[in-house]
Amino acid sequence: MPLPRQVDAKTVLDAILPGKDVDGLHPVNAGLLQAGRPALAPCTPAGVIEILKRSGIPMAGQHAVVVGRSDLVGKPAAMLLLHQNATVTICHSKTRNLGEVTRQADILVAAIGRAGFITPEMVKPGATVIDVGINRITDRAEFDRFFLGDAKREVTFAKRGSTLVGDVHPKAFELAGAYTPVPGGVGLLTVAMLMANTVRATKMRRESSGGGAKRC
Ligand SMILES: NC(=O)c1ccc[n+]([C@@H]2O[C@H](COP(=O)([O-])OP(=O)(O)OC[C@H]3O[C@@H](n4cnc5c(N)ncnc54)[C@H](OP(=O)(O)O)[C@@H]3O)[C@@H](O)[C@H]2O)c1
């Protein structure tokens, strides 16, 4: 994923055995996740929860605002936060007064796919900001908009002709109580969670077949 345009993603996903669906995208796993039953959850949102847990950031009773409602990130992130007893609001492209909603977030998860979309005015001071977005920028003016005066980024940009920026404007991180950088934040956990899901899938398959090593 993403698959070439001529390939129907739903048909391909439906063909995956749910027990081997380590990306957690099969509808059976999505349903199990929603029902709060043991499931293979999508790796990126699972990584978000792992980051929050390992950073000692409480979720229970907190207002979590998730911007984005994709099956891959937004929806499962909202569901996982709900299972951690957060009060969850999901926002999307039709949400009115988005900034007013995001400013209420104790935990703000940005999964939009637009470079620097969440600006400082949209963040409550002290909030935990989880930036899922990965956007490659190559344009000098855009680089300046986000990273003017950032010597380290300047070196990367000069060397590669591009750099990565999340869905959160770097200036907004200055207001946050805690945040995930891009790169080096959620992306790394996504890879780790894919491995964790692979081990989990194997264990679940063994348990459901009565134990012992089985051929996959
Ligand atoms: N770090 C990682 O490992 C990792 C993994 C996966 C994805 N990502 C990144 O995460 C980002 C999101 O990925 P995705 O797959 O969820 O993207 P997606 O399928 O394109 O979904 C984007 C979501 O953002 C919402 N949105 C778009 N414009 C908006 C606006 N102006 N205001 C409010 N909401 C808006 C969309 O709303 P509608 O539903 O109304 O259209 C949609 O729900 C991308 O940058 C992607 O590269 C990172």
The ligand as a Gaussian input file, in Angstrom:
#p B3LYP/6-31G(d) Opt

LIG

0 1
 N        4.782000       7.830000      10.141000
 C        4.353000       6.760000       9.469000
 O        4.871000       5.673000       9.586000
 C        3.179000       6.934000       8.558000
 C        2.378000       5.855000       8.201000
 C        1.255000       6.092000       7.406000
 C        0.983000       7.381000       6.973000
 N        1.824000       8.398000       7.301000
 C        1.581000       9.770000       6.896000
 O        0.448000      10.225000       7.610000
 C       -0.273000      11.167000       6.829000
 C       -1.708000      10.703000       6.718000
 O       -1.734000       9.448000       6.068000
 P       -3.120000       8.754000       5.674000
 O       -2.781000       7.505000       4.972000
 O       -4.013000       8.709000       6.864000
 O       -3.669000       9.848000       4.618000
 P       -5.081000       9.922000       3.867000
 O       -5.636000       8.571000       3.642000
 O       -4.854000      10.817000       2.692000
 O       -6.030000      10.667000       4.906000
 C       -5.844000      12.009000       5.200000
 C       -6.921000      12.454000       6.156000
 O       -6.699000      13.828000       6.401000
 C       -7.935000      14.524000       6.269000
 N       -7.722000      15.866000       5.752000
 C       -7.232000      16.228000       4.539000
 N       -7.246000      17.579000       4.400000
 C       -7.762000      18.052000       5.561000
 C       -8.057000      19.357000       6.033000
 N       -7.848000      20.440000       5.275000
 N       -8.582000      19.493000       7.262000
 C       -8.829000      18.411000       8.039000
 N       -8.577000      17.142000       7.648000
 C       -8.063000      16.969000       6.420000
 C       -8.737000      13.723000       5.270000
 O      -10.116000      14.024000       5.475000
 P      -11.283000      13.376000       4.543000
 O      -11.447000      11.967000       5.040000
 O      -12.456000      14.231000       4.827000
 O      -10.795000      13.438000       3.134000
 C       -8.334000      12.298000       5.600000
 O       -9.181000      11.740000       6.562000
 C        0.481000      11.258000       5.512000
 O        1.406000      12.328000       5.596000
 C        1.262000       9.958000       5.454000
 O        2.444000      10.059000       4.686000
 C        2.907000       8.197000       8.083000

